[in-house]
Each structure stands twice: as structure tokens, then as C-alpha cells.
Amino acid sequence: MSTPAVPTQARVVVIGGGVIGTSVAYHLAHMGVRDVVLLERDKVTSGTTWHAAGLMVTFGSTSETSTEMRKYTRDLYARLEAETGQATGLKQVGFIEVAGDLDRLEEYRRVSAFNRYCGVDVQEISPAEIKQLFPLAKVDDLHAGFYVKDDGRVDPVDVTMALAKGAKMQGATILEGVPALGVVTKNGAVAGVDTPYGTIACETVVNCAGMWARQLGAKNGVNIPLQAAEHYYLITAKMEGIEQSWPVLEDPGSYGYFREEGGGLMVGMFEPVCAPWKIDGIPGDFSFGEIPPDWDRMTPYLEKAMARVPKSLEVGVKKFFCGPESFTPDLRPVVGEAPEVRNYFVAAGLNSIGILTGGGMGRVLAHWIINGRPDVDVTGMHIDRLHRYQANPEYRRTRTVESLGMVYQCHYPTKSMTTARDAKRSAIHDRLVAEGAYFKDVSGWEGADWYAGRGQTPDPGPLSFGRMRWFDTWRAEHQAAREGVILMDMSFMAKFRVEGRDAGALLNQISANDVDGEAGRITYTQWLNEGGTLEADLTVTKLGERDYFVVASDTAHRHVETHMRRVFEQGHAFCADVTSAYAQINIQGPRSRALMQAVTDADLSNDAFPFRAAREIAIGFARVLCVRITYLGELGYELYVPTEQAVHVYDRLAQAGAPMGLRHAGLKALASLRMEKGYRDYGHDIDNTDSVLEAGLGFAVDLKKPGGFIGREAVLAKKAAGPLKRRLVQILCKDPEPLMFHAEPVWRDGVRVGYVRAASYGHTLGGAVGLAMIEGGDSVVDAAFLGTGTWEVEIAARRYPALASMRPLFDPDNAKIKA
Ligand SMILES: Cc1cc2nc3c(=O)[nH]c(=O)nc-3n(C[C@H](O)[C@H](O)[C@H](O)COP(=O)(O)OP(=O)(O)OC[C@H]3O[C@@H](n4cnc5c(N)ncnc54)[C@H](O)[C@@H]3O)c2cc1C
């Protein structure tokens, strides 16, 4: 065999010739980066791609990014053959998701409303209509189907070949039989890729190595905590009456999907309890490989699935196939520039939807690499949301048992992952257990969601889209914050100490607000990119000259840290992650001053300790950083307590608070309280695509501060472009009954103008409340626009009267906060 001719240089090296790698190469080349080399260890498609079932479905996600990627992918696959001469096997035979129980009916009604907002043509159809489209299906126990007539299936190998051919036609080089041995770095950035045939010097690497991506990343310290798992489908012998033209049928309640294959039926599976494969690492020579199927484990699931098409039980089995696919801890892909190495991009961990999102994924990545930042919301899939402990073998072995099965579970809004729990506990965890805390997974931390009460065992009851058993408890915690005083553990927040000669100047350079004023003050600020859109939303507290404390949400932890570190390279500033060094205990509510004053001698009067004051105070034997600030719209204090003194401080607070009616409040209450006030949460209701002005955060931007800040010019340009036609606003459902969670379309005068990005229940306002980005089209989105027209919010296929507001619906003048 001749030695492959490996170039010595390229602008971008893509590692991996599956659907993702070829799509990235295709899009880079199409967007003008022709100097792309794709390295494939063996043959293109030889990893996971070759054996995919090829479902091409646009229905089913409440993520705008995922839905847009699916739509783009389907359109791309429809035009690739004309461009490349290589067929993709796309058959737009349609797709039906069936609802076999009322909760799934509610879920799919909610999802379909959102998908329609995104331009997916999905129709709710009756069981009889399902039967007409898929005559062999048993439908007597179904409530409805959700039908997308333009969806269907593709041939994954043909799609990948077409992408590879399209990439080559635009000048990209695709090398088979050339493994990437490792990535060469210099000064923390990519410098090249080693192969057995020489090193390719390059600016950028994209690790698209599928289930090998974790091992490859680890060589450079890049954390990609994905794990391969067994993934199955069965193909029956030929079946009488089955037609190629039938739609793909999916019945998550029976763990199965069904489509014609070779005159028989393909029965694909997502079993609820699944099996990780090769925790210790994927063999380097595993090509076009299969895993011996585990009949014993799978038979009960198979029987349940096949019962949806009863005739399938009567014919023989042609093939029971098991192949590995990569799954991630939260069932979202791992995408973007790695925090550990500059210009090291990753696109892996596709969680069994790599074919149907692959086109869009390649486009997003190519845009990101070429333009320096993505043009879609990537907060949910960014590699930097993941933490290093998640790559531990025990974590992967434990969590992966749950993740594949989640694909087909009913996606209840309050469901938390149940595996790999108790990995991170706050220092006062045991005290909260004693108060009856119900915990959920908060970036791996055990976060108290609500409290059953002292000595009680919390029982959330069955999951539901309606009011859960703890609704009244939640309301009581909410009311206690509005009327009395509450204690909330938020130790999971990301905390950083920033020091150095240039710390103030560099923090001010990345902050849109002025964070370098007087010492002893906290400042709420956004960090922007050059485009004026959001990178972070956090607080900076100036403790002293050259000494700052940065606090961000748990999900933004590594993003914020990376952003800071990269800017700090320009001067003398250093950040230390002190998340574990401090517990965070929040005391909030109109009686919070009285409680705090009972545990400290420090003068906390309004004059001595005004809103935004930050000072070290004494509580018992502890020194505590006390900051007068709120994320729920009340007079309140956030206490940063050295971890080893957290229990001591907690006990003092609990003891002093008892006669004042101190109540423990959980994260459910935090969500409802902050939502009434319209406070933003990055990654939930604001993201990297929003300009700071559209996000309604212009009040926190200091355009006049000396030296400016990153993104200032873009903010000025946005201002100069005139009044905003897109704006984040609060939406209140006027009917107190229905609940909103996320993705509910908002209508004005019978036209969809946006959707609710995040929501909760406003116990004080008396209805579900959320934040929605409103697209005004030709109209300016201002108070007049919001105050006129008929506003409605669509919840599970019904439209309810709503109120839209730019000013916070609760305490718009901040009177309570400054009391
Ligand atoms: C049974 C089954 C059914 C599925 N059905 C569907 C479906 O219906 N629809 C859908 O959308 N998805 C489906 N999927 C998922 C889909 O197949 C995957 O998400 C997708 O193929 C992942 O593509 P990839 O490019 O990330 O990985 P891969 O296809 O595994 O590509 C990675 C490539 O990297 C190469 N590589 C690894 N290490 C190196 C190295 N060091 N140097 C060079 N090359 C390297 C490998 O050889 C491999 O070719 C299914 C998966 C399975 C298992």
C-alpha cells in the first residue's frame, strides 16, 4: 500500500470522517476555507455513521437551535444530490410521533406548537388517520399522532459520501487511512496535528472523532465526557402488505420506532435502562463494527415495541443489530471551542441524532470557526458547560445507563437526572436534609428545590405537566420571601477571586458596566463580545484595590472562567476558582435586615449598608462577605461563608430566624420570584445571540466609562440603528390555571411574534409568567406596541389571554429592594 500524501500545512484539520466531520469540512469549504484537510483513521463512515437507521425528523425539540439545525439538515440533504451527483437516499415519506398516554399528548402538543412557530409543518392527527398512513400499526390505545409529511429517512452512508464529495468539489482534501495521533499545541493554542505520515501545521482543529473523541481530547487535556452505549434495531423478515412509502412511525411509550426496510420492518429501540459500552476506551481498530446483541436484556423491550405493529411478532427476525453510539451526561451534543486549548474545536456526542442534525451542525461549526463566534444560541450545547469529573469512568458508567433511555421518556419539565447523584454537596447539605429538602441536579450539585418541612421526607409524587404535589409548599416559600424572610442555599454558584495590578482595568474592559468604582460595592454587569451580544451575565464585587470577586451561575462556570483567563493574558491579572472555598447562603425578604441584625454587630441600616454594599462582617466566630443584593426582588443579603464555617453560620441564622418565621426556600421559589421581577438567567432566557439592548439590559451598560469595553462599538451601532424591533419582555398568562415552562408561542393579533424562553408561576402576580423575545417584524417593540393589540400565549394547543410588559410586573420601581 502506498504511503498517503499528507500535506505539511492546512488552515483547518478536521479529525473524523463520519457524518459530522464531513459536514464540517463541506461547510468550511463552501464558506471559503478551501484549505481544509479531513483525516479519517480508516474509511469514511466506518465509525458509527455506517449503521445509523437514517431517520430524518424535524419534529420533537423545544430548542430553537436544534430545530433550526434539523430543518437546515433536511433542506441540505434534499439538494445535495443535484450539487454533487451523489444520492443521499432521502425519502420524504413522512414521520408520525404517537401519543399513547395523556402526558405525552400534552408534551407533543406543547412541542408541536413550538415547532410550528419554528416553521415545521406538524399536524395533530387522529388514531384513524395514523392507521390510514401506517395500516399495520395498532392504534386503538393511542390518543393522537403528530405528523410531519416532509420528514422521512435518508441513507446515512450516502449522505456522508455526498458531503465528502461536496467538500472535495470545493477544494477540501479528504484522507482515508490517516489517523490523527495527537494535536500539537503551542502557547495554549493549536499548532498542528501529528499523523504517522508527518505533522500537518494548522491554525484550527475540529475533533469530530465520534466515540473516540474523548480519548483523543484527553491527550491535550480537553474534557469531552461522552460515552458509547449499545444501540439497537431489529429488522424483520419480509412482511406482507408493508410499503416503502409508509411514514416512519415513532412510539416512545413503547420504546420503539418503525419503518420499512427491505420489504420487512425496522424496529429501532431506545430502551429505558441502557448499557454503556467500553468504559475503558474504544479500540483503535473498531471499524464497521457490531456489538453482539444482548438478547436477554433486550427481549422485554423488544416485545413491547413490536406489539405496536403486531404482525411483526409473527414473522422471523432477519437481523438484530447492535452498534455503539456516543451519549453525553445531559443528552446534548458537545460543541465548540474547548476551554483548555485555543482553536481546538469539538463536534461530538450526538446522542443518536447525528444524521438528522449533521448538516446543521456542520454549518454552525464552520460559521463559528470562520467568524469567531456562533450565529445560533449555543449555551445548551457548548463544550464548556461540562465539568472534568463527568469524564470519570464511574460517572460515565453510571450516567450513561440513564441518558439513552431519556430520549424516549416523557420530558416532564421538572424531571431531574437520577443517576450519578450526590457527587457534589454544599457544606450545609445535612442541615437542609433535616429541613426536608427535595434536591435536584444543579450542574452536579445537590440543589434544594423545595422543602417538605423539618423532619419530613419530601415526596414529589408523580411527575406531571400540571400542578405537582408541592405546588402549595412552593407558594408558601415564595410568599415568605415576599412577606417575611427566607434562607436559600446557593453554594453551587461559580465564584472567582480576581487579583493583580491590572485586575480592575481588565475586568472593566470585559464588563459593559463600570465594575471598578468604589471598593465595597457589587455591580451587575454583562460581558459582551465584539458583536455586542452576550457572553456572560454576572456580578463583580470590588473588595479592594486589585481585589475582586466574580460570581456567575453554575452553568456559566467554565465559560466565564475561560473568558476571563483569555483576556487576563493581556496584563497582570489572575483568577482563582474559589467556588469550593465559600458556601453561599442568601437571606432575603422584608424581614431579612432584622434577621441579619440579630446575628451581627455590623450596622446594616440603609445609610450604613445601602443597596449594593459589600463588606466583611462578623457572624459568631466566622468572617463572612455580606453583599446587599437580590436576585428575587426583595431587600436581601448574599453571604459568602468560608466552607468550614458554613454550618456554624447557618446554625446562627437558623436559630435567630426561628422566632421571626424564617423559612427555607428552594430553587423553585427562586425561579418564580426572579421571573416576576423579570431578572434574566443566561442560558435560559438570554443567550449569546442577544444584543445587550434587545435583552433589555441597556441600564447595566456604561457607555461613558473611560477606556470603553469590549462590544461598545457594536452597542453604539445598535443604538444608532434606531428603536429596537426585537426585545425581551415579560409575558403573564391572565388565566391563573395553566402552567408555562418553556417554548410556549406568543401571539399578537393572531400572529406568532415570539416564544417564552423560560417561565415559572408568579404566585404574587397570580399566573404563569415568563420571558419571551418578541420579534416585531416591521414594528418597533416598545411600550405602545406591547400595550396595544391582543396578546395571547399558546399552551398545549390552547391560546390564553396574556399581558406583555417591558417594565417588571413586580415592583417596577425597586421600592422593596431599596427599603
Ligand atoms: C443503531 C443506531 C441507529 C441510529 N439511527 C439514527 C437515526 O436514525 N438518525 C440519526 O440522526 N442518527 C442515528 N444514529 C446516530 C448517528 O449514527 C450518529 O449520531 C452519527 O453517526 C455520529 O456521527 P459522528 O460523525 O459524530 O461519528 P462517527 O460516525 O463515529 O465518525 C467518527 C469518525 O472518526 C474517525 N476517527 C476516530 N478517531 C480518529 C482519529 N484519531 N483520527 C482520524 N479519524 C478518527 C472514526 O473512524 C469515525 O469514522 C444511530 C446510531 C446507531 C448506533
The ligand as an ORCA input file, in Angstrom:
! r2SCAN-3c Opt
* xyz 0 1
  C     -28.242      1.783     15.837
  C     -28.133      3.243     15.561
  C     -29.144      3.905     14.894
  C     -29.063      5.256     14.649
  N     -30.065      5.885     13.972
  C     -30.009      7.207     13.739
  C     -31.025      7.864     13.028
  O     -31.983      7.238     12.613
  N     -30.936      9.199     12.812
  C     -29.892      9.918     13.309
  O     -29.864     11.132     13.138
  N     -28.880      9.303     13.959
  C     -28.916      7.989     14.195
  N     -27.912      7.368     14.868
  C     -26.815      8.174     15.385
  C     -25.796      8.529     14.322
  O     -25.397      7.382     13.679
  C     -24.622      9.225     14.973
  O     -25.047     10.293     15.784
  C     -23.660      9.755     13.954
  O     -23.333      8.789     13.016
  C     -22.402     10.271     14.636
  O     -21.556     10.728     13.656
  P     -20.077     11.175     14.007
  O     -19.500     11.729     12.782
  O     -20.089     12.016     15.231
  O     -19.342      9.827     14.469
  P     -18.726      8.641     13.599
  O     -19.604      8.228     12.503
  O     -18.327      7.580     14.557
  O     -17.451      9.300     12.959
  C     -16.258      9.484     13.677
  C     -15.125      9.103     12.767
  O     -13.899      9.489     13.369
  C     -12.927      8.549     12.977
  N     -11.808      8.665     13.912
  C     -11.804      8.374     15.230
  N     -10.612      8.662     15.763
  C      -9.859      9.165     14.775
  C      -8.539      9.650     14.724
  N      -7.741      9.690     15.802
  N      -8.057     10.090     13.540
  C      -8.844     10.073     12.426
  N     -10.106      9.594     12.430
  C     -10.614      9.173     13.597
  C     -13.660      7.238     13.029
  O     -13.033      6.260     12.246
  C     -15.040      7.620     12.526
  O     -15.184      7.363     11.140
  C     -27.942      5.987     15.102
  C     -26.917      5.336     15.767
  C     -26.994      3.965     15.994
  C     -25.889      3.298     16.706
*
